[in-house]
Amino acid sequence: MPEKKTPKTAPETATEDKSELLHSIWLLGLGAVAVTEEGVTKLYRHLLEKGEEFEGRHKDSFDGARRKARETGREVKSRVEKGWSQVGETVDSKVSSALSKVGLTGRELAELKKRVDQLSQKVDELKPEVAN
């Protein structure tokens, strides 16, 4: 004999309706995620293809720009190195000129610096004795 179904009461129907509604909302969310994933994948492939096409059409321009940038970089580096060298030579010349005006040679200046350093050290050693 077939099983006899009892009629649903209002509270049971309301609970089932809420459950079905929640399940539908869940499925809608999953569907949105699936469609978004498909769209992103299609967009990724499309952009990749367009990028490859664009690179192919403009490869010579890109290569030329890279070559020009390298050349400019080498040129700038060379100019900077030459400038630093000239600055160094100018400073050396000015220092030598100033030393000769006061009658000092490089060797004498080095000796003078050494003696000043020694005197400074001795003064520092005497400071504690004077303070007491």
Backbone as CSV, one residue per row, in Angstrom:
resi,resn,N_x,N_y,N_z,CA_x,CA_y,CA_z,C_x,C_y,C_z
1,MET,0.811,-1.163,0.000,0.000,0.000,0.000,0.866,1.243,0.000
2,PRO,0.462,2.224,-0.779,1.266,3.433,-0.802,1.193,4.149,0.519
3,GLU,2.334,4.778,0.810,2.443,5.504,2.077,1.590,6.753,2.004
4,LYS,0.902,7.001,3.038,-0.010,8.121,3.078,0.742,9.350,3.568
5,LYS,0.653,10.462,2.813,1.320,11.701,3.194,0.370,12.522,4.021
6,THR,0.955,13.073,5.059,0.122,13.947,5.888,0.222,15.349,5.328
7,PRO,-0.832,16.113,5.397,-0.776,17.473,4.883,0.183,18.320,5.694
8,LYS,0.896,19.227,4.995,1.865,20.104,5.656,1.115,21.198,6.378
9,THR,1.671,21.545,7.506,1.085,22.655,8.252,1.764,23.934,7.802
10,ALA,1.224,25.049,8.115,1.755,26.353,7.705,3.183,26.563,8.182
11,PRO,3.535,26.310,9.446,4.925,26.536,9.877,5.922,25.681,9.107
12,GLU,5.600,24.427,8.800,6.518,23.588,8.052,6.732,24.151,6.649
13,THR,5.700,24.610,6.017,5.777,25.175,4.677,6.618,26.436,4.694
14,ALA,6.454,27.273,5.681,7.227,28.515,5.777,8.707,28.191,5.937
15,THR,9.052,27.205,6.734,10.445,26.828,6.954,11.046,26.279,5.669
16,GLU,10.296,25.441,4.960,10.774,24.888,3.697,10.943,25.993,2.664
17,ASP,10.023,26.939,2.621,10.125,28.059,1.687,11.382,28.871,1.969
18,LYS,11.669,29.134,3.248,12.889,29.882,3.609,14.125,29.095,3.211
19,SER,14.081,27.806,3.448,15.215,26.957,3.112,15.442,26.959,1.602
20,GLU,14.365,26.850,0.831,14.483,26.884,-0.626,14.987,28.248,-1.099
21,LEU,14.491,29.306,-0.458,14.922,30.653,-0.816,16.413,30.832,-0.528
22,LEU,16.849,30.388,0.635,18.276,30.487,0.974,19.125,29.675,0.011
23,HIS,18.650,28.499,-0.355,19.384,27.665,-1.301,19.459,28.353,-2.671
24,SER,18.359,28.978,-3.077,18.345,29.706,-4.353,19.338,30.863,-4.324
25,ILE,19.373,31.581,-3.218,20.327,32.696,-3.084,21.755,32.167,-3.157
26,TRP,22.000,31.061,-2.491,23.313,30.428,-2.532,23.690,30.077,-3.972
27,LEU,22.744,29.464,-4.710,23.018,29.089,-6.097,23.237,30.314,-6.981
28,LEU,22.495,31.388,-6.724,22.709,32.628,-7.469,24.130,33.152,-7.243
29,GLY,24.587,33.114,-6.008,25.954,33.559,-5.693,26.992,32.715,-6.407
30,LEU,26.787,31.389,-6.379,27.720,30.503,-7.068,27.701,30.748,-8.571
31,GLY,26.520,31.007,-9.103,26.413,31.307,-10.532,27.160,32.585,-10.881
32,ALA,27.051,33.589,-10.017,27.764,34.852,-10.250,29.267,34.619,-10.243
33,VAL,29.736,33.794,-9.312,31.168,33.492,-9.251,31.605,32.762,-10.523
34,ALA,30.795,31.801,-10.970,31.148,31.032,-12.176,31.186,31.934,-13.403
35,VAL,30.185,32.807,-13.548,30.148,33.705,-14.699,31.331,34.672,-14.647
36,THR,31.634,35.181,-13.467,32.769,36.097,-13.308,34.070,35.402,-13.675
37,GLU,34.222,34.159,-13.218,35.433,33.407,-13.541,35.565,33.207,-15.047
38,GLU,34.465,32.848,-15.683,34.487,32.672,-17.132,34.835,33.984,-17.831
39,GLY,34.221,35.073,-17.359,34.477,36.382,-17.964,35.919,36.805,-17.801
40,VAL,36.474,36.585,-16.614,37.871,36.965,-16.366,38.794,36.136,-17.247
41,THR,38.523,34.866,-17.367,39.349,33.999,-18.205,39.297,34.454,-19.666
42,LYS,38.082,34.771,-20.152,37.940,35.250,-21.536,38.652,36.591,-21.711
43,LEU,38.484,37.492,-20.740,39.136,38.797,-20.814,40.656,38.634,-20.812
44,TYR,41.185,37.766,-19.957,42.623,37.507,-19.889,43.141,37.044,-21.253
45,ARG,42.456,36.061,-21.830,42.893,35.539,-23.136,42.822,36.624,-24.215
46,HIS,41.740,37.403,-24.190,41.555,38.467,-25.181,42.675,39.513,-25.064
47,LEU,42.962,39.966,-23.839,44.008,40.969,-23.636,45.378,40.426,-24.015
48,LEU,45.618,39.164,-23.715,46.883,38.538,-24.073,47.054,38.512,-25.596
49,GLU,46.006,38.125,-26.301,46.073,38.109,-27.768,46.309,39.504,-28.324
50,LYS,45.578,40.490,-27.802,45.727,41.867,-28.278,47.141,42.391,-27.988
51,GLY,47.678,42.050,-26.821,49.036,42.464,-26.483,50.063,41.865,-27.422
52,GLU,49.902,40.592,-27.740,50.824,39.938,-28.674,50.742,40.576,-30.057
53,GLU,49.514,40.869,-30.499,49.340,41.517,-31.803,49.999,42.904,-31.804
54,PHE,49.753,43.648,-30.744,50.291,45.013,-30.641,51.817,44.981,-30.621
55,GLU,52.372,44.052,-29.835,53.827,43.927,-29.770,54.390,43.585,-31.146
56,GLY,53.726,42.696,-31.862,54.186,42.310,-33.194,54.188,43.482,-34.158
57,ARG,53.145,44.308,-34.089,53.055,45.462,-34.990,54.069,46.545,-34.631
58,HIS,54.420,46.652,-33.356,55.268,47.773,-32.910,56.631,47.316,-32.385
59,LYS,56.997,46.076,-32.670,58.262,45.535,-32.163,59.456,46.392,-32.561
60,ASP,59.485,46.830,-33.805,60.608,47.652,-34.265,60.693,48.953,-33.468
61,SER,59.542,49.546,-33.182,59.533,50.787,-32.398,60.064,50.539,-30.998
62,PHE,59.617,49.426,-30.368,60.076,49.102,-29.022,61.576,48.847,-29.002
63,ASP,62.049,48.078,-29.987,63.484,47.780,-30.062,64.285,49.063,-30.262
64,GLY,63.788,49.951,-31.125,64.467,51.224,-31.370,64.511,52.086,-30.115
65,ALA,63.405,52.105,-29.378,63.360,52.902,-28.145,64.340,52.339,-27.114
66,ARG,64.394,51.014,-26.991,65.344,50.394,-26.052,66.785,50.715,-26.443
67,ARG,67.069,50.617,-27.735,68.419,50.907,-28.238,68.784,52.364,-27.954
68,LYS,67.861,53.268,-28.229,68.091,54.691,-28.009,68.304,54.975,-26.516
69,ALA,67.535,54.325,-25.659,67.687,54.524,-24.213,69.066,54.054,-23.747
70,ARG,69.524,52.913,-24.270,70.860,52.416,-23.900,71.949,53.388,-24.353
71,GLU,71.829,53.874,-25.589,72.821,54.829,-26.115,72.842,56.099,-25.280
72,THR,71.668,56.616,-24.962,71.579,57.837,-24.156,72.184,57.605,-22.775
73,GLY,71.918,56.450,-22.194,72.482,56.113,-20.888,74.005,56.091,-20.923
74,ARG,74.568,55.469,-21.948,76.034,55.425,-22.074,76.606,56.829,-22.250
75,GLU,75.908,57.642,-23.043,76.358,59.020,-23.290,76.347,59.841,-21.999
76,VAL,75.268,59.730,-21.261,75.146,60.479,-19.998,76.227,60.025,-19.018
77,LYS,76.430,58.716,-18.919,77.456,58.188,-18.013,78.828,58.734,-18.386
78,SER,79.134,58.746,-19.669,80.422,59.255,-20.129,80.595,60.731,-19.771
79,ARG,79.540,61.505,-19.980,79.611,62.942,-19.664,79.788,63.172,-18.172
80,VAL,79.084,62.394,-17.367,79.204,62.540,-15.911,80.619,62.189,-15.463
81,GLU,81.154,61.075,-15.981,82.522,60.687,-15.613,83.517,61.764,-16.020
82,LYS,83.356,62.326,-17.208,84.251,63.383,-17.683,84.110,64.621,-16.784
83,GLY,82.874,64.954,-16.420,82.635,66.100,-15.538,83.289,65.919,-14.181
84,TRP,83.152,64.721,-13.601,83.770,64.453,-12.301,85.293,64.570,-12.396
85,SER,85.821,64.065,-13.484,87.269,64.135,-13.677,87.725,65.592,-13.730
86,GLN,86.974,66.425,-14.461,87.325,67.844,-14.557,87.193,68.531,-13.195
87,VAL,86.160,68.180,-12.446,85.986,68.761,-11.105,87.164,68.372,-10.223
88,GLY,87.555,67.108,-10.283,88.690,66.646,-9.484,89.968,67.384,-9.841
89,GLU,90.201,67.548,-11.133,91.399,68.266,-11.566,91.367,69.719,-11.096
90,THR,90.201,70.348,-11.174,90.060,71.741,-10.745,90.311,71.874,-9.242
91,VAL,89.758,70.971,-8.464,89.959,71.012,-7.009,91.429,70.811,-6.681
92,ASP,92.045,69.820,-7.313,93.473,69.585,-7.077,94.289,70.834,-7.396
93,SER,93.982,71.457,-8.521,94.702,72.657,-8.940,94.518,73.787,-7.929
94,LYS,93.286,73.992,-7.480,93.002,75.073,-6.525,93.688,74.820,-5.185
95,VAL,93.656,73.589,-4.721,94.294,73.251,-3.444,95.806,73.446,-3.561
96,SER,96.391,72.956,-4.661,97.838,73.128,-4.855,98.206,74.604,-4.907
97,SER,97.383,75.380,-5.600,97.631,76.817,-5.702,97.556,77.487,-4.333
98,ALA,96.551,77.140,-3.556,96.393,77.722,-2.222,97.564,77.336,-1.321
99,LEU,97.987,76.063,-1.402,99.110,75.617,-0.573,100.403,76.347,-0.962
100,SER,100.610,76.531,-2.253,101.837,77.207,-2.658,101.819,78.678,-2.235
101,LYS,100.635,79.299,-2.183,100.534,80.693,-1.754,100.917,80.850,-0.287
102,VAL,100.597,79.837,0.532,100.975,79.925,1.948,102.328,79.257,2.201
103,GLY,102.935,78.753,1.157,104.277,78.189,1.269,104.317,76.760,1.789
104,LEU,103.251,75.984,1.585,103.232,74.593,2.049,103.220,73.635,0.859
105,THR,103.936,72.533,1.019,103.859,71.461,0.027,102.867,70.430,0.565
106,GLY,102.518,69.487,-0.266,101.609,68.424,0.164,102.184,67.637,1.330
107,ARG,103.476,67.380,1.290,104.138,66.621,2.352,104.092,67.408,3.666
108,GLU,104.376,68.709,3.567,104.358,69.559,4.764,102.941,69.641,5.356
109,LEU,101.971,69.705,4.491,100.585,69.757,4.960,100.214,68.465,5.683
110,ALA,100.650,67.332,5.152,100.370,66.043,5.792,101.041,65.978,7.159
111,GLU,102.265,66.467,7.254,102.979,66.490,8.543,102.261,67.408,9.529
112,LEU,101.817,68.568,9.041,101.096,69.519,9.890,99.801,68.899,10.411
113,LYS,99.081,68.206,9.545,97.840,67.551,9.963,98.116,66.493,11.026
114,LYS,99.189,65.726,10.826,99.553,64.687,11.780,99.845,65.297,13.151
115,ARG,100.565,66.429,13.161,100.914,67.085,14.428,99.680,67.676,15.111
116,VAL,98.770,68.233,14.315,97.530,68.771,14.895,96.727,67.638,15.517
117,ASP,96.649,66.489,14.860,95.928,65.341,15.407,96.549,64.885,16.728
118,GLN,97.888,64.854,16.790,98.576,64.465,18.026,98.281,65.455,19.152
119,LEU,98.318,66.743,18.826,98.025,67.755,19.835,96.579,67.653,20.318
120,SER,95.671,67.411,19.422,94.260,67.261,19.801,94.087,66.086,20.750
121,GLN,94.775,65.005,20.476,94.692,63.822,21.340,95.226,64.140,22.731
122,LYS,96.348,64.855,22.816,96.925,65.209,24.112,95.989,66.125,24.894
123,VAL,95.346,67.089,24.199,94.398,67.993,24.862,93.237,67.181,25.422
124,ASP,92.738,66.212,24.647,91.647,65.379,25.116,92.055,64.564,26.353
125,GLU,93.313,64.115,26.395,93.816,63.350,27.548,93.925,64.241,28.787
126,LEU,94.245,65.519,28.595,94.412,66.445,29.725,93.082,66.972,30.271
127,LYS,92.055,66.938,29.519,90.758,67.465,29.957,90.299,66.871,31.270
128,PRO,90.336,65.562,31.472,89.886,65.010,32.751,90.739,65.515,33.944
129,GLU,92.046,65.703,33.720,92.907,66.161,34.805,92.545,67.594,35.207
130,VAL,92.243,68.439,34.244,91.908,69.838,34.514,90.562,69.916,35.210
131,ALA,89.652,69.026,34.865,88.313,69.063,35.452,88.344,68.698,36.922
132,ASN,89.328,67.940,37.347,89.404,67.510,38.760,90.010,68.596,39.525
